[in-house]
Amino acid sequence: MLVITPSITIAGFIFLFYILWVRQFRYHRARKHAQLLAQSQALDTQEMPLPIAQEIYDSLMHAEFPFWFWKGIELALFRTYAIPTISSLLAKTSRLVSPEILPRRYVETEVLFLEFALRKWGTVPWLQATARTRAIHAGYRKSGAVREEDMLFTLAALATQPVTLVEQLEWRRLNEAELCAVGTLYRAMADAFDIDYSVYLAPYVDKKPSTGLLGLDFYYALHDWQMAYEARVMTYTPQNRVLCDAAIGLLLWGVPGASVKQFVTTALTTVMDDSLREAMGFPPTPVWIAKITTSLLDARRWFLRYLCPPRPDALKIQRWKDLDPSSIGCAFAPATATTNKESDTGSGLESNFQGERPKNSRVGIYKTPTTRMVSYVAAPYFVKPTIWNRWFSLGTWWWWAVGRPIPGAEEIHEPEGYSILALGPPLGRTTAAQKREEEAVLAVGLSKGWQHL
């Protein structure tokens, strides 16, 4: 017979108080994001200000749902491999297949995404990253090798896949303010990359009554278009599977043993929808593996919702670090006179921030502030070896145990940081290409009012 002692009673009250405390603070960010939307609506505008959209998006990615939101970004890129017109082109380049090149390409893609998505719009690094990404795709788009539908699909996957994973696997769904932030940010990205989305999304915008928020309407239309596009073109090809195997191999670099990797790979198919799984050539997930995986994910969701306090802002995930933040200036600043003999190779759009275009540089218009990565996957590119991450981090010890490189182990990992203009494949890496794309981005920015953000 259970005897209720005073100590059990006190422990029960403490536990109940803890549950209520977690409940109170667990939804703090959801309420904050809703308040930010209300503040923007108070300005009597249908468009959420871009800085607010970025603030909410960054909060979702690095504080509220840091695991599955980022996995959604990775799965979005993985999802593009299921589109034959995309996978056939990527497979031909070999840059996403070779195990020697793939880790570098992964981190460069991550860096460019972080720079053009989360860097303050209108700054020099944002301009350089956006222009560099445009330059990489410009030749393919001009020749028709990359179709505008494929550009829009990649953008749509990046926008919707994190939301899908969060709503399926996290402890709560996104609210209207958060969906509006995603739509606002990706609508601006589409403009910056000169993707003519209106012709594709117009039928889907007309299908639903307007929410009164342009970002939210854009997100719903983009999601609906993506679903229809996948139903029409997503299908299996051998190139899909080649890219799939290379991507999963990178993802599981830290998993030891072939049998364990095979089990984890099979478990990963549990979070894929049937159309994606079939397009990658995977058979249906065995029932027993699906049940184990689902049970673990359900337990995690329940634990986070009821027992785990939210991540404090002080422990927000940090992926990069600027070594000289004061050197990050505004790309929309008025041009200043220069006596540099090489000024005719620049864009005529030099910023008056601290720093100049480097002399004798094969590419580039501005001097890029030095930036390092703080975290890494597979290989520590652009990560400075410190006493902590070189000798004491548990993650470092794990990478070392499975025979993978750690910070400071290889000079090729460039611990001094990265230059945006040197990222990615050689495509478009010329002064003329960078100049052309930066001028195009600045023209869009001026028409959209980004210089006032």
N, C-alpha and C positions, 0 to 999 in steps of 0.2 A: 504494500500500500504506500502510495506516494504521500509523503509528509511535506506540507508547505511550510518551510522554515522562513524566518525573516530574511535570510540571505538570498533564498530563491525568489522571494517577493521583490527584493531590491534589484536583483539581477534582471527580473522580468520587466520592471519599470525602466531600468536603464536601456534594455534592449528595445522596448517600445519607444522610448524617447529617441533612440538612435534611428529607428525606422522612420519616425516622423521628421526628424532632422534631415535625413537623406532625401525624403520626399519633398521637403520644402526647397532644398537647394539643388536637387537634381534637375529641375526644370527652370533654373534661373536664366540660363542662356536662351532658352526658347522664349521666355517672357521678354528678355532684353532685345532679342531680334525682332519680336513683334512690336516693341516700342519704337525701334528704329524705323520700321515701316510706317507706323502711325505718325512719326515726326516728319517723314518725307511726304506723306499724304496731306499733312497740315499745310504744306507749301502750295497746295492746290495744283498739283501736277500729277499726271498719270505715270511719270517715269521716276523710278527710284534713283536717287543720285548715285553715280558710279562709285564714289568712295565708300558709301554705305554698303553697296552690294559687295565690294571687295572686303570690307570689314567682316560682314556676315560670312562670306565664303571662306575667308581665312580662319574664322572662328570654328566653322564646321570641320574644316580639314585638319586643323592642328590642335584643337582643344576639345570639341564636343564629340566627334567621331573620328579620332586620328587613325584608327586602324582600317576600318572598312571603307571610309571615304577615300583614303589614298589607294587602297586596293581597287576601288572602283575606277580610279584614274588608270591604273595599270591594266585592269580588265578591259577598259574602253579601247586602249591601244591594241590589246589582244583581240578584241572583237572586230577590229578593222581587218584582221587577217582572214576573216570568214567571208569577205567580199572578194570574189575572184578578180575583179579588175584592179583591186588594190594589192592582193597577195601576189598576183603574177608579176607585177612591177617590182615589188619589194624583194621577191625571191631572185629576180634577175640581178639585182645589185649586189647580193651576197653580204651586204653590210649587217643584216639582221639574222644571219645564219651562221657566219663564221664565229667559233668560240673565242678566237683571238680578238675580234673586233666588237662583238656584241656587248660586252660590259661597258666599253667606252661609249658606244652609241646609246646605250640605255641612260647613262648618267648625263650625257649631253642633251638628250631629249628631255630628261627631268629638269635640267637647268633652264633650258629654253622655255619650257612650260611655266616654271615658277616665275621667271623673269617677265614674260608677257602677260601672265594672268594675275600675279599678286604684287608685282612691283607697282609703285604709284604711277598711274598713267600720266604721261607727259614728261617723265624723267628720262635722262639719257640712256640708262640701262634698258628701260622699257622700250624705248625707240629702237635701240640697237637689236634687241632680241626679236621684236616684231618684224623688223626689216630683214634680219638674218633668216628668220623662218620663211618669210615671203620669198627671199632670194633662192632658198633651197628648192622651193616648189615652182618658181617662175617658169623655168624652161619646160618642165613637164606639163604645166598648165597651158602654156602657149602652144605646145605641140599636140595637145589633146591626149597625151599619155595618162595624165591625171584629169579626170572629168570633174566638173564643178559639183556634180552630185556626190562624188567621193570626198571632195573637200568638205561639203556640208555634212556628210555622214560622219566623218571623223570628228567634226565639231559637235555633232549631236551626241555621239557616243561618249565623248568627254563630259558633256553636260549631264546626260541622263544616267549613265552607268553608276556613278557614285550614289546618286539618289536612289536608284533601284536596290543596290546592295544595302544601303542604310535602312530602307523601309522593309527589306526582307529579313535582315540579320541583326540590326541594332535594337536598342531598348526603346526607341520611340521613332515615330515618323516625322518627316519634316513638316513644318507649318507653312502657311501661305507666304509669310515674309521671307522665309528661307528659299522657297521655290522661286519667288520673285527675284531674289538676289542672284540665284543661278541664271535665270533667264536674262536678267539685265546685263550681267557680266558677259555671257556668251553672245548676246546680241551685239555688244560692243566689239567683241573679238571678231565676229563675222564681218563687221564693218571694217575693222582694222586690217583684216586679211583679204578684203575686197571680194567676199563671197556673196553673190547675189541671191540671197535666201528668199526674197519676196516672191519670185516667180514659182518657187517650189512650195512655199508655206501658205500662200494665199488661199488655196482651197480648204486648208485645215483651220485657218483663222476664221473663215466664214462659217464653218460647221458649228462652232460654239459661240454662245453669247459672250461678249467681252466682260472680263472681270473688272475692268476699270484700271488695270495695271498693265502697262506695255510689256514689262519683263515677264509677268506671269502668263500673259497671253502668248508671248513668244515661246516660253518653255513648253506649254501644252501643245502648241502647234508643231514645235520641233520634235517633241516626243511622238506625236501621232504620225508625222511624216516619216520618222525613223522606222517605226513599226511597219508602216506600209512598204517602205523601201526594202527592208530586210525580207519581208514576205515575198517580195518580187525577185530579189537578186541573191540573197544569201543561200549558198549551196556549197557542197563539198567539192574540192579539187585537191590534187596531190600537193600543189603549192601551199594551200592552207595548212596542211599537216606538217610540211617542212618548217614553216614559220612557227607553228604551234609548238612543235617539239623543241625548237631552239629557245623559245620564250620560256617554256616550262623548265627547261634545263637551267636557264639563268635563275629563275625564281627559286629553284630547289638546290642551288649551289651549296647551301649550308646544311642540307639533309644528307646524312651519311648512309651508305649502303644502297645497292640497287633495289633490294626488296622493299626497303622503307620508302624509297623514292616512288616505286610503283604504287604502293598503298596510298601515299599522299596525293599522287597524281590522280588516282581513281577517286579519292575523297574530294578533290577539287572540282570534279565534274558535278558534284552535288549542288554547287552554287551556280552552275551554268544552266541557263534555260535550254529546253530541248532543241530549239533551232540552232543555237550556238554549238551545243555539244555535237549534234549531227553534222554540222558544217565543218567541224574539226576532225571528224572521223572517229569519235569515241562511241563505244557501245553504251547502252543504258547502264547506269550505275547499279552494281549489285545491291540488292535490298538491304543486306546486313551492314554494308559499308555506309549506305545512305542513312540508315537508322542511327548508327553510331555518330556519324557526323552531325545529323540533325539534332540529336540529343545533346551533344556537346555545345552546339550553337544556341540551343534553347536555354541550357543551363547558364551560359555566359550572359545571354540577354536578361534572364531573370535576376542574376546576381547584380548586374550593373543597374538595373532599374530600382531594385529594392534595398540593396545592401551596400552598394559602392558609392561614395560621395563623388561629385563631379571633379574632373581634373582642374586644379586651380590655375589661374592665368600665369602664375610664376613657373609652372611646369609645362607650359604650352610647348608643343613640338617646335624645334628650331631646325631648319634644314640648311640655312646658309648664314653667313656672317660677313658684312662689309667691313673691311679693315680700315677704311677711311670714309665714313658716312658723309662727311662734309663735302666730299668731292662729287656727290651725286647731285647734279644740277638739273635745271629745266631745259628740255630740248626745244621748247617753244619760245625761249628768251630771244630778244632781238639780236640779229647778227651784229658783230662788232668789227671794226676795221682791223686789218691784219697786214703785217709787212712780210709775212712768211712767203718765201718764194714758191712754196708748193701750194699756195692757197687755191690755185686754179684746179688742183686735183680734188679739192674738197667739194662740199655740197653748196657752199655759200650760206649754210644754215648753222654756222658754228654758234654754240651756246656761250654765254658769258659766265659760265660756271668756272670753278677752279680747275684748270687743266686745259690742255690743247691737244689738237690732233698730232699724233706722234710723227716725227720726221722719218722719211725713208720707209714708211710702213706700206706693205703691199696692199693691205686692206684697212679700212676704217676711216672714219671721219672725226670721231671723238676719242679721247683717251678714256678707256674703260676703268672705272674704280675697281680696285682689287677685291675680289669676293672669293670666299672659300666655302666649300660644302662642310657641313657639320656631321651629317650622317651619310651612309652609303649602303649600296647593295652590291654584293659580289666582289667589287674591287674599289679601293679607297681613292678614286680619282678626286683631285682638288681638295683632299682632306689633310690638314696639317697634323703630323704626328706629335702628339703631346704625351706627357708622362702617363696621363690617365688612359687615353685611347690606345697607347702603344703597349702598356704593361699591365694595367689593372682592370680594364673593362672586361666584364664577363663575355660580352659579344666578341671582343677581340680574341679572347682565349678560345672561344668556340670556332671562329674562323681559322685560327692557327691549328686547332686540333683536327679539323677536316681538310687541312692542307691548302687553304685559300690565303691570298695576300692580306696583309694587315697594314695599317698606316706606317709609313717609313720603311717598309720592306723593299719597295721598288721605286727607283727614281722616275720611272715613266709615269707615275701617278700624279705628278705635278703638284706637290704640296703647297706651292706658292700661290695657288688659286687659278682661276680661269679667266680668260678673255672671251667675251661674248662673240666677238668677230671671228674667233678661231674655232668656234664650236660647229659640230656637224660635218657632213661630207664636204668635199671640195667644191660642190656645186654652188655657183653664185658667189664664191669667195674672192671677189675682186672689188677694187675701189668703185668702179663704175656701177656694178650691180648693187652694192651697198648704198651708194649715193642715190641711185634711182629709187630704190625701195624706201629709203628714209624720207625722201621728198614726197613719195606717194602717201606714206603713213601720216606725215605732218599735214599734208593737204586734207586728208580725211579728218584728222584731229581738229584742224581749224574749223572745218564745216560742222563738226559735231560739238564744238565748244570745249574740247578736252583741255585746252590751254588754261581754262579757268578752274580746273578741278583742284 
